[in-house]
Amino acid sequence: MRILMILILCMGCLVPATANADEMALLALQVRELTQTVRDLKLTVENQSREIAILKNQTPPPFTTSGLVSSPAAPASRSLQGRWNPDIGVVADSVLKLDSPKADAEGADRLSVRELELVFGSAVDPYSRFDATISFSDFEAASLEEAYLTCFELPWDLKARIGRFKPRVGKAIPVHRDSLETVDEPLVIQRYFGLEGYNKTGLDVSKILDLPSPVTHEFTAGILEGGNSEGGTAFGSTKRRPTIYAHLKNYADINEATGLEAGGSYLVGSRDADSNFEVQILGLDGTWIHHLNSVQNVKLQGEVFHMNREETEDSSLWGAYGLVDFRINSQWAVGFRFDDVELVDNPVSNPNKADIGYTGHLTFYQSEFARWRAQFSHIDLANGNDDNQVLLQGTFAIGEHKHKLT
């Protein structure tokens, strides 16, 4: 701008004193046009500088593993359009459920849109990303499933989340239903934490531990609102007494074709309205994946939870599941899941202490945006009855979605 003003003064000195008014007006107009052109050029350079800064500050996704679910990726650079329009996706989960009990349970003996997710996400700036998921269903009103800000580049190489999210507890809780190998969550998750998993509002921080070891370690700790999700029984009903949790994830490549992940979780919370923490839950999880070739692999996964509930008759409870999933080829997979979970506040009249389930599933991956699944479950209920379920599922995704269906 300083150079422009000098040029203007020089041009003014060169104009003859005898110049008429029309010539002076034309010269003034040309000067204004030149000034506006320089301003536009300056704005363009500033916008390009911002884009370059975003690219330079792009953070790589931490703790990526071969074939295992990893932490959400750090914010990628955004185009000029992306700054104003977030990534938007829609995921539809349709389920036909045929259930042997004649009780009018949720979704029983009907075809329903079990869940329709609207997914929004975008980088806020080079240091943070915002993600939100709004859920609709045939069974209930619209609900906010997730809405959280992820902050990167924090001191001591920490990463933090604040808002409503799925805590990093074990393997099944942190992922969405479309990332499971079965139509529903394992029984221990349904009975202890909630029928649709465990979503809570809170704050957590995670860090990759830089240890002299071939094993990759990630530690996460957080504080959540109290209570359970829908149908859960581990904690009390009040949300005012917080739940504190911690998780340690460890991953190692056994060889080029095999990977092993093992983790431990700890939660402490309240089962009633007082200020005591009477519920303590210890969880262990493990996942083993072996790739036979580029399209075939075998996955073994299991979790076990031990719950200590003070001042109750059922003070020590166990729940676990084990799962095997064999990817036959690029489009077909088959698997089996075994569940065993002791119930909270199990009535004395029940002949058994636990629900035991046997689940087989067959999956057809039409593409990374469409998947079909058939599942049969037989559950020996603690009350002595049986529950046989046939589930047929179709899952479809459009737009941007961070959990591909393959």
C-alpha positions as a Markdown table, in Angstrom:
| # | Residue | x | y | z |
|---|---|---|---|---|
| 1 | Met | 0.0 | 0.0 | 0.0 |
| 2 | Arg | 2.9 | 2.4 | 0.7 |
| 3 | Ile | 4.3 | 1.8 | -2.8 |
| 4 | Leu | 0.9 | 2.4 | -4.3 |
| 5 | Met | 0.6 | 5.8 | -2.5 |
| 6 | Ile | 4.1 | 6.8 | -3.9 |
| 7 | Leu | 3.0 | 5.9 | -7.4 |
| 8 | Ile | -0.2 | 8.0 | -7.0 |
| 9 | Leu | 1.8 | 11.0 | -5.9 |
| 10 | Cys | 4.2 | 10.6 | -8.8 |
| 11 | Met | 1.3 | 10.4 | -11.2 |
| 12 | Gly | -0.2 | 13.5 | -9.7 |
| 13 | Cys | 3.1 | 15.4 | -10.3 |
| 14 | Leu | 3.2 | 14.3 | -13.9 |
| 15 | Val | -0.3 | 15.6 | -14.7 |
| 16 | Pro | -0.2 | 19.0 | -16.5 |
| 17 | Ala | -1.5 | 21.9 | -14.6 |
| 18 | Thr | -3.7 | 22.7 | -17.5 |
| 19 | Ala | -5.5 | 19.3 | -17.3 |
| 20 | Asn | -9.2 | 19.8 | -17.4 |
| 21 | Ala | -11.7 | 18.5 | -14.9 |
| 22 | Asp | -12.7 | 15.4 | -17.0 |
| 23 | Glu | -9.2 | 14.2 | -17.2 |
| 24 | Met | -8.8 | 14.6 | -13.4 |
| 25 | Ala | -12.0 | 12.7 | -12.7 |
| 26 | Leu | -10.8 | 9.9 | -15.1 |
| 27 | Leu | -7.5 | 9.7 | -13.3 |
| 28 | Ala | -9.2 | 9.5 | -9.9 |
| 29 | Leu | -11.4 | 6.7 | -11.1 |
| 30 | Gln | -8.4 | 4.7 | -12.3 |
| 31 | Val | -6.6 | 5.2 | -9.0 |
| 32 | Arg | -9.6 | 3.9 | -7.1 |
| 33 | Glu | -9.8 | 0.8 | -9.4 |
| 34 | Leu | -6.1 | 0.2 | -8.9 |
| 35 | Thr | -6.5 | 0.5 | -5.1 |
| 36 | Gln | -9.4 | -2.0 | -5.0 |
| 37 | Thr | -7.4 | -4.5 | -7.2 |
| 38 | Val | -4.5 | -4.3 | -4.8 |
| 39 | Arg | -6.8 | -4.9 | -1.8 |
| 40 | Asp | -8.4 | -8.0 | -3.5 |
| 41 | Leu | -4.9 | -9.3 | -4.3 |
| 42 | Lys | -3.9 | -8.8 | -0.6 |
| 43 | Leu | -7.0 | -10.7 | 0.6 |
| 44 | Thr | -6.3 | -13.6 | -1.8 |
| 45 | Val | -2.7 | -13.9 | -0.5 |
| 46 | Glu | -3.9 | -13.9 | 3.1 |
| 47 | Asn | -6.4 | -16.7 | 2.4 |
| 48 | Gln | -3.8 | -18.8 | 0.7 |
| 49 | Ser | -1.4 | -18.1 | 3.6 |
| 50 | Arg | -4.1 | -19.5 | 6.0 |
| 51 | Glu | -4.4 | -22.7 | 3.9 |
| 52 | Ile | -0.7 | -23.2 | 3.9 |
| 53 | Ala | -0.6 | -22.7 | 7.6 |
| 54 | Ile | -3.3 | -25.4 | 8.1 |
| 55 | Leu | -1.3 | -27.8 | 5.9 |
| 56 | Lys | 1.9 | -27.2 | 7.8 |
| 57 | Asn | 0.2 | -27.7 | 11.2 |
| 58 | Gln | -1.7 | -30.9 | 10.2 |
| 59 | Thr | -1.3 | -33.5 | 12.9 |
| 60 | Pro | -1.0 | -37.2 | 11.9 |
| 61 | Pro | -3.6 | -39.5 | 13.5 |
| 62 | Pro | -2.1 | -41.1 | 16.7 |
| 63 | Phe | -1.9 | -44.8 | 17.5 |
| 64 | Thr | -3.0 | -46.2 | 14.2 |
| 65 | Thr | -2.8 | -49.9 | 14.1 |
| 66 | Ser | -2.9 | -52.5 | 11.4 |
| 67 | Gly | -6.5 | -53.7 | 11.3 |
| 68 | Leu | -7.6 | -52.5 | 14.7 |
| 69 | Val | -9.8 | -49.6 | 15.6 |
| 70 | Ser | -7.7 | -46.5 | 16.3 |
| 71 | Ser | -8.3 | -43.2 | 17.9 |
| 72 | Pro | -10.1 | -40.5 | 15.8 |
| 73 | Ala | -7.8 | -38.9 | 13.3 |
| 74 | Ala | -6.5 | -35.4 | 13.8 |
| 75 | Pro | -8.1 | -32.6 | 11.7 |
| 76 | Ala | -7.2 | -32.7 | 8.1 |
| 77 | Ser | -6.7 | -29.5 | 6.0 |
| 78 | Arg | -9.8 | -28.0 | 4.7 |
| 79 | Ser | -10.5 | -26.3 | 1.4 |
| 80 | Leu | -12.1 | -22.9 | 1.1 |
| 81 | Gln | -15.5 | -24.6 | 0.8 |
| 82 | Gly | -14.8 | -26.9 | 3.7 |
| 83 | Arg | -14.3 | -24.0 | 6.1 |
| 84 | Trp | -18.0 | -23.1 | 5.7 |
| 85 | Asn | -19.5 | -26.6 | 5.1 |
| 86 | Pro | -18.8 | -29.4 | 7.5 |
| 87 | Asp | -18.6 | -33.1 | 6.5 |
| 88 | Ile | -22.1 | -34.5 | 6.6 |
| 89 | Gly | -23.2 | -38.2 | 6.5 |
| 90 | Val | -26.2 | -40.3 | 7.1 |
| 91 | Val | -26.2 | -43.9 | 8.3 |
| 92 | Ala | -29.4 | -46.0 | 8.3 |
| 93 | Asp | -29.7 | -49.2 | 10.4 |
| 94 | Ser | -32.8 | -51.2 | 9.5 |
| 95 | Val | -33.5 | -54.4 | 11.4 |
| 96 | Leu | -36.1 | -57.2 | 11.1 |
| 97 | Lys | -36.4 | -58.8 | 14.6 |
| 98 | Leu | -38.3 | -62.0 | 15.2 |
| 99 | Asp | -38.3 | -62.8 | 19.0 |
| 100 | Ser | -39.7 | -65.8 | 20.7 |
| 101 | Pro | -41.1 | -64.1 | 23.8 |
| 102 | Lys | -44.5 | -62.6 | 23.1 |
| 103 | Ala | -43.9 | -59.5 | 25.2 |
| 104 | Asp | -44.1 | -56.2 | 23.2 |
| 105 | Ala | -40.4 | -55.6 | 23.5 |
| 106 | Glu | -38.6 | -52.8 | 21.6 |
| 107 | Gly | -38.5 | -53.8 | 17.9 |
| 108 | Ala | -39.8 | -57.3 | 18.4 |
| 109 | Asp | -41.6 | -59.1 | 15.5 |
| 110 | Arg | -41.3 | -56.2 | 13.2 |
| 111 | Leu | -39.2 | -54.5 | 10.6 |
| 112 | Ser | -38.0 | -51.1 | 11.8 |
| 113 | Val | -35.5 | -48.4 | 11.3 |
| 114 | Arg | -33.7 | -49.1 | 14.5 |
| 115 | Glu | -31.5 | -46.1 | 14.1 |
| 116 | Leu | -30.8 | -43.3 | 11.7 |
| 117 | Glu | -27.7 | -41.2 | 12.4 |
| 118 | Leu | -27.0 | -37.8 | 11.1 |
| 119 | Val | -23.2 | -37.3 | 11.3 |
| 120 | Phe | -21.5 | -33.9 | 11.3 |
| 121 | Gly | -17.8 | -33.2 | 11.6 |
| 122 | Ser | -15.1 | -30.8 | 10.6 |
| 123 | Ala | -11.9 | -29.3 | 11.7 |
| 124 | Val | -12.5 | -26.1 | 13.7 |
| 125 | Asp | -8.9 | -25.0 | 13.2 |
| 126 | Pro | -5.5 | -26.7 | 13.0 |
| 127 | Tyr | -5.7 | -27.5 | 16.7 |
| 128 | Ser | -9.2 | -28.9 | 17.2 |
| 129 | Arg | -12.1 | -30.8 | 15.5 |
| 130 | Phe | -15.8 | -31.0 | 16.3 |
| 131 | Asp | -18.0 | -34.1 | 15.7 |
| 132 | Ala | -21.7 | -34.6 | 16.4 |
| 133 | Thr | -24.2 | -37.4 | 15.9 |
| 134 | Ile | -27.9 | -37.0 | 16.1 |
| 135 | Ser | -29.9 | -40.2 | 16.3 |
| 136 | Phe | -33.5 | -40.9 | 15.2 |
| 137 | Ser | -35.4 | -44.1 | 15.7 |
| 138 | Asp | -38.8 | -45.8 | 15.3 |
| 139 | Phe | -38.8 | -46.5 | 19.1 |
| 140 | Glu | -38.0 | -43.1 | 20.6 |
| 141 | Ala | -37.7 | -39.4 | 20.0 |
| 142 | Ala | -34.6 | -37.8 | 18.4 |
| 143 | Ser | -31.6 | -37.8 | 20.7 |
| 144 | Leu | -28.1 | -36.3 | 20.8 |
| 145 | Glu | -25.8 | -39.3 | 20.6 |
| 146 | Glu | -22.5 | -37.5 | 20.4 |
| 147 | Ala | -21.3 | -33.9 | 20.3 |
| 148 | Tyr | -17.7 | -33.3 | 21.3 |
| 149 | Leu | -14.7 | -31.2 | 20.6 |
| 150 | Thr | -11.3 | -32.9 | 20.2 |
| 151 | Cys | -8.3 | -30.8 | 21.0 |
| 152 | Phe | -4.8 | -31.6 | 19.7 |
| 153 | Glu | -1.4 | -30.2 | 20.2 |
| 154 | Leu | -1.9 | -29.8 | 24.0 |
| 155 | Pro | 1.0 | -29.5 | 26.4 |
| 156 | Trp | 2.8 | -32.8 | 27.1 |
| 157 | Asp | 1.5 | -34.2 | 23.8 |
| 158 | Leu | -2.0 | -34.6 | 25.3 |
| 159 | Lys | -5.2 | -35.0 | 23.3 |
| 160 | Ala | -8.5 | -34.1 | 25.0 |
| 161 | Arg | -12.2 | -34.5 | 24.3 |
| 162 | Ile | -15.0 | -32.5 | 25.9 |
| 163 | Gly | -18.8 | -33.0 | 25.3 |
| 164 | Arg | -20.9 | -36.0 | 24.9 |
| 165 | Phe | -19.0 | -39.1 | 23.6 |
| 166 | Lys | -18.4 | -42.8 | 23.9 |
| 167 | Pro | -15.7 | -43.3 | 26.6 |
| 168 | Arg | -12.7 | -45.5 | 25.7 |
| 169 | Val | -13.6 | -48.4 | 27.9 |
| 170 | Gly | -12.7 | -51.8 | 26.4 |
| 171 | Lys | -13.5 | -52.6 | 22.7 |
| 172 | Ala | -17.3 | -52.7 | 22.2 |
| 173 | Ile | -18.2 | -49.5 | 24.1 |
| 174 | Pro | -16.1 | -46.9 | 22.2 |
| 175 | Val | -17.4 | -47.9 | 18.7 |
| 176 | His | -20.7 | -47.3 | 16.9 |
| 177 | Arg | -23.1 | -50.1 | 16.1 |
| 178 | Asp | -22.0 | -50.1 | 12.4 |
| 179 | Ser | -18.5 | -51.0 | 13.5 |
| 180 | Leu | -19.6 | -54.2 | 15.5 |
| 181 | Glu | -19.3 | -57.7 | 14.0 |
| 182 | Thr | -22.8 | -58.5 | 15.3 |
| 183 | Val | -26.2 | -56.8 | 15.0 |
| 184 | Asp | -26.3 | -56.0 | 18.7 |
| 185 | Glu | -23.9 | -55.3 | 21.5 |
| 186 | Pro | -22.6 | -58.1 | 23.7 |
| 187 | Leu | -24.9 | -59.0 | 26.6 |
| 188 | Val | -22.5 | -57.7 | 29.3 |
| 189 | Ile | -22.5 | -54.3 | 27.6 |
| 190 | Gln | -26.3 | -54.3 | 27.4 |
| 191 | Arg | -26.9 | -55.5 | 30.9 |
| 192 | Tyr | -24.3 | -53.4 | 32.7 |
| 193 | Phe | -24.0 | -50.2 | 30.7 |
| 194 | Gly | -27.0 | -49.9 | 28.4 |
| 195 | Leu | -29.0 | -51.5 | 25.5 |
| 196 | Glu | -27.3 | -49.2 | 23.0 |
| 197 | Gly | -23.9 | -49.0 | 24.6 |
| 198 | Tyr | -22.6 | -46.2 | 26.8 |
| 199 | Asn | -22.7 | -42.5 | 25.8 |
| 200 | Lys | -21.9 | -39.9 | 28.4 |
| 201 | Thr | -21.1 | -36.2 | 28.7 |
| 202 | Gly | -17.7 | -35.4 | 30.2 |
| 203 | Leu | -14.1 | -34.7 | 29.7 |
| 204 | Asp | -11.2 | -37.1 | 29.0 |
| 205 | Val | -7.5 | -36.8 | 28.0 |
| 206 | Ser | -5.3 | -39.3 | 26.3 |
| 207 | Lys | -1.6 | -39.6 | 25.6 |
| 208 | Ile | 0.7 | -41.9 | 23.7 |
| 209 | Leu | 3.3 | -43.2 | 26.2 |
| 210 | Asp | 6.8 | -42.9 | 24.8 |
| 211 | Leu | 8.4 | -46.0 | 26.4 |
| 212 | Pro | 11.4 | -47.9 | 25.2 |
| 213 | Ser | 9.3 | -50.9 | 24.0 |
| 214 | Pro | 8.2 | -52.3 | 20.7 |
| 215 | Val | 4.6 | -52.2 | 22.1 |
| 216 | Thr | 2.6 | -49.0 | 21.5 |
| 217 | His | 0.8 | -47.7 | 24.7 |
| 218 | Glu | -2.0 | -45.2 | 25.0 |
| 219 | Phe | -3.4 | -44.1 | 28.3 |
| 220 | Thr | -6.8 | -42.4 | 28.7 |
| 221 | Ala | -8.5 | -40.9 | 31.8 |
| 222 | Gly | -11.7 | -39.0 | 32.1 |
| 223 | Ile | -14.6 | -37.9 | 34.3 |
| 224 | Leu | -18.2 | -38.5 | 33.1 |
| 225 | Glu | -21.7 | -37.7 | 34.3 |
| 226 | Gly | -23.1 | -40.4 | 36.5 |
| 227 | Gly | -25.8 | -43.0 | 35.9 |
| 228 | Asn | -26.3 | -45.5 | 33.1 |
| 229 | Ser | -27.5 | -45.4 | 29.5 |
| 230 | Glu | -30.9 | -46.8 | 28.7 |
| 231 | Gly | -31.4 | -50.2 | 30.4 |
| 232 | Gly | -28.0 | -50.2 | 32.2 |
| 233 | Thr | -27.7 | -51.4 | 35.8 |
| 234 | Ala | -24.1 | -50.9 | 36.9 |
| 235 | Phe | -24.6 | -47.5 | 38.4 |
| 236 | Gly | -27.4 | -45.6 | 40.0 |
| 237 | Ser | -30.0 | -43.3 | 38.3 |
| 238 | Thr | -28.6 | -40.0 | 39.4 |
| 239 | Lys | -26.3 | -38.1 | 37.0 |
| 240 | Arg | -25.0 | -35.7 | 39.7 |
| 241 | Arg | -22.5 | -38.2 | 41.1 |
| 242 | Pro | -19.8 | -38.5 | 38.5 |
| 243 | Thr | -18.2 | -41.6 | 37.1 |
| 244 | Ile | -14.4 | -41.7 | 36.8 |
| 245 | Tyr | -12.7 | -44.0 | 34.3 |
| 246 | Ala | -9.2 | -44.9 | 33.0 |
| 247 | His | -8.1 | -47.1 | 30.2 |
| 248 | Leu | -4.7 | -48.4 | 29.0 |
| 249 | Lys | -4.4 | -49.7 | 25.4 |
| 250 | Asn | -1.4 | -51.7 | 24.3 |
| 251 | Tyr | -0.7 | -52.8 | 20.7 |
| 252 | Ala | 2.1 | -54.9 | 19.1 |
| 253 | Asp | 2.7 | -56.4 | 15.7 |
| 254 | Ile | 3.6 | -60.1 | 16.3 |
| 255 | Asn | 4.7 | -60.4 | 12.7 |
| 256 | Glu | 3.7 | -58.9 | 9.3 |
| 257 | Ala | 0.4 | -60.8 | 9.3 |
| 258 | Thr | -0.6 | -60.8 | 13.0 |
| 259 | Gly | -1.4 | -58.0 | 15.4 |
| 260 | Leu | -2.3 | -58.2 | 19.1 |
| 261 | Glu | -4.0 | -55.6 | 21.2 |
| 262 | Ala | -4.6 | -55.9 | 25.0 |
| 263 | Gly | -6.2 | -53.3 | 27.3 |
| 264 | Gly | -7.4 | -52.7 | 30.8 |
| 265 | Ser | -10.2 | -50.4 | 32.1 |
| 266 | Tyr | -11.2 | -49.2 | 35.5 |
| 267 | Leu | -14.4 | -47.3 | 36.4 |
| 268 | Val | -15.6 | -46.0 | 39.8 |
| 269 | Gly | -19.1 | -44.5 | 40.4 |
| 270 | Ser | -22.1 | -44.4 | 42.6 |
| 271 | Arg | -25.2 | -46.7 | 42.8 |
| 272 | Asp | -27.4 | -44.2 | 44.7 |
| 273 | Ala | -27.8 | -40.5 | 45.4 |
| 274 | Asp | -25.2 | -40.2 | 48.2 |
| 275 | Ser | -21.6 | -39.0 | 47.6 |
| 276 | Asn | -20.0 | -42.4 | 48.0 |
| 277 | Phe | -18.4 | -44.4 | 45.2 |
| 278 | Glu | -19.8 | -47.8 | 45.9 |
| 279 | Val | -19.4 | -49.3 | 42.4 |
| 280 | Gln | -16.0 | -50.3 | 41.0 |
| 281 | Ile | -15.6 | -52.1 | 37.7 |
| 282 | Leu | -12.4 | -53.6 | 36.4 |
| 283 | Gly | -12.3 | -54.6 | 32.7 |
| 284 | Leu | -9.8 | -56.5 | 30.6 |
| 285 | Asp | -10.0 | -56.8 | 26.8 |
| 286 | Gly | -8.0 | -58.5 | 24.0 |
| 287 | Thr | -8.1 | -58.5 | 20.2 |
| 288 | Trp | -6.0 | -60.8 | 18.0 |
| 289 | Ile | -6.1 | -60.4 | 14.2 |
| 290 | His | -4.3 | -62.7 | 11.7 |
| 291 | His | -4.3 | -61.9 | 8.0 |
| 292 | Leu | -4.3 | -65.0 | 5.9 |
| 293 | Asn | -3.9 | -62.9 | 2.7 |
| 294 | Ser | -5.0 | -59.5 | 1.4 |
| 295 | Val | -8.7 | -60.3 | 1.8 |
| 296 | Gln | -9.0 | -63.1 | 4.3 |
| 297 | Asn | -8.4 | -62.7 | 8.1 |
| 298 | Val | -9.4 | -64.2 | 11.4 |
| 299 | Lys | -10.3 | -62.0 | 14.4 |
| 300 | Leu | -10.6 | -63.1 | 18.0 |
| 301 | Gln | -11.9 | -60.6 | 20.5 |
| 302 | Gly | -13.0 | -60.9 | 24.1 |
| 303 | Glu | -13.8 | -58.8 | 27.2 |
| 304 | Val | -14.4 | -59.6 | 30.8 |
| 305 | Phe | -15.8 | -57.2 | 33.5 |
| 306 | His | -15.7 | -57.7 | 37.2 |
| 307 | Met | -18.0 | -55.4 | 39.2 |
| 308 | Asn | -17.8 | -54.8 | 42.9 |
| 309 | Arg | -21.0 | -53.2 | 44.4 |
| 310 | Glu | -20.5 | -52.4 | 48.1 |
| 311 | Glu | -23.2 | -52.9 | 50.6 |
| 312 | Thr | -25.3 | -55.2 | 48.4 |
| 313 | Glu | -26.0 | -58.9 | 48.4 |
| 314 | Asp | -24.6 | -59.4 | 44.9 |
| 315 | Ser | -21.4 | -57.5 | 45.7 |
| 316 | Ser | -19.2 | -59.4 | 43.3 |
| 317 | Leu | -20.4 | -59.9 | 39.7 |
| 318 | Trp | -18.8 | -61.1 | 36.5 |
| 319 | Gly | -19.7 | -60.6 | 32.8 |
| 320 | Ala | -17.8 | -61.6 | 29.7 |
| 321 | Tyr | -18.0 | -62.4 | 26.0 |
| 322 | Gly | -15.8 | -64.0 | 23.4 |
| 323 | Leu | -16.1 | -63.5 | 19.7 |
| 324 | Val | -14.6 | -65.0 | 16.5 |
| 325 | Asp | -15.1 | -63.5 | 13.1 |
| 326 | Phe | -13.7 | -65.1 | 9.9 |
| 327 | Arg | -13.5 | -62.9 | 6.8 |
| 328 | Ile | -14.0 | -65.5 | 4.0 |
| 329 | Asn | -13.3 | -63.1 | 1.2 |
| 330 | Ser | -13.8 | -59.4 | 0.3 |
| 331 | Gln | -17.6 | -59.7 | 0.6 |
| 332 | Trp | -18.5 | -62.5 | 3.1 |
| 333 | Ala | -17.8 | -63.1 | 6.8 |
| 334 | Val | -19.1 | -65.5 | 9.3 |
| 335 | Gly | -18.7 | -65.6 | 13.1 |
| 336 | Phe | -19.9 | -66.6 | 16.5 |
| 337 | Arg | -20.2 | -64.9 | 19.9 |
| 338 | Phe | -20.6 | -66.4 | 23.4 |
| 339 | Asp | -22.0 | -64.3 | 26.3 |
| 340 | Asp | -22.1 | -64.9 | 30.0 |
| 341 | Val | -23.2 | -62.2 | 32.4 |
| 342 | Glu | -24.3 | -62.2 | 36.0 |
| 343 | Leu | -27.2 | -59.9 | 36.7 |
| 344 | Val | -27.4 | -57.0 | 39.0 |
| 345 | Asp | -30.2 | -57.2 | 41.6 |
| 346 | Asn | -31.1 | -60.7 | 40.4 |
| 347 | Pro | -34.4 | -61.8 | 42.0 |
| 348 | Val | -34.0 | -64.7 | 44.5 |
| 349 | Ser | -36.8 | -66.5 | 42.6 |
| 350 | Asn | -34.6 | -66.8 | 39.5 |
| 351 | Pro | -33.1 | -70.4 | 39.3 |
| 352 | Asn | -30.0 | -69.1 | 37.6 |
| 353 | Lys | -27.6 | -66.2 | 38.3 |
| 354 | Ala | -26.6 | -65.3 | 34.8 |
| 355 | Asp | -27.8 | -64.8 | 31.2 |
| 356 | Ile | -25.9 | -67.0 | 28.8 |
| 357 | Gly | -26.1 | -66.4 | 25.1 |
| 358 | Tyr | -25.0 | -68.1 | 21.9 |
| 359 | Thr | -25.0 | -66.0 | 18.7 |
| 360 | Gly | -24.0 | -66.8 | 15.1 |
| 361 | His | -23.8 | -64.3 | 12.4 |
| 362 | Leu | -23.3 | -64.1 | 8.6 |
| 363 | Thr | -22.4 | -60.8 | 6.9 |
| 364 | Phe | -22.4 | -59.8 | 3.3 |
| 365 | Tyr | -20.4 | -56.6 | 2.5 |
| 366 | Gln | -22.1 | -55.2 | -0.6 |
| 367 | Ser | -19.6 | -52.2 | -0.6 |
| 368 | Glu | -18.1 | -49.9 | 2.0 |
| 369 | Phe | -21.4 | -48.1 | 2.1 |
| 370 | Ala | -23.9 | -51.0 | 2.2 |
| 371 | Arg | -23.9 | -54.1 | 4.4 |
| 372 | Trp | -26.3 | -57.0 | 5.1 |
| 373 | Arg | -26.3 | -59.3 | 8.1 |
| 374 | Ala | -28.2 | -62.3 | 9.3 |
| 375 | Gln | -28.0 | -63.3 | 13.0 |
| 376 | Phe | -29.5 | -66.0 | 15.3 |
| 377 | Ser | -29.2 | -65.8 | 19.1 |
| 378 | His | -30.3 | -68.2 | 21.7 |
| 379 | Ile | -30.2 | -66.9 | 25.3 |
| 380 | Asp | -30.7 | -68.9 | 28.4 |
| 381 | Leu | -32.2 | -66.3 | 30.7 |
| 382 | Ala | -31.5 | -66.3 | 34.4 |
| 383 | Asn | -35.3 | -66.6 | 35.1 |
| 384 | Gly | -35.2 | -70.1 | 33.5 |
| 385 | Asn | -36.8 | -69.1 | 30.2 |
| 386 | Asp | -35.2 | -69.1 | 26.7 |
| 387 | Asp | -35.1 | -66.3 | 24.2 |
| 388 | Asn | -34.6 | -67.1 | 20.6 |
| 389 | Gln | -34.0 | -64.2 | 18.2 |
| 390 | Val | -33.7 | -64.0 | 14.5 |
| 391 | Leu | -32.2 | -60.6 | 13.3 |
| 392 | Leu | -31.9 | -59.4 | 9.7 |
| 393 | Gln | -30.0 | -56.2 | 9.3 |
| 394 | Gly | -29.3 | -53.7 | 6.5 |
| 395 | Thr | -26.9 | -50.9 | 7.1 |
| 396 | Phe | -26.4 | -48.1 | 4.6 |
| 397 | Ala | -24.3 | -44.9 | 4.6 |
| 398 | Ile | -24.2 | -41.9 | 2.4 |
| 399 | Gly | -22.0 | -38.8 | 2.5 |
| 400 | Glu | -19.0 | -38.5 | 4.7 |
| 401 | His | -18.8 | -41.1 | 7.5 |
| 402 | Lys | -15.8 | -41.9 | 9.6 |
| 403 | His | -16.7 | -45.5 | 10.2 |
| 404 | Lys | -16.7 | -47.4 | 6.9 |
| 405 | Leu | -18.9 | -50.5 | 6.8 |
| 406 | Thr | -16.1 | -52.8 | 5.5 |
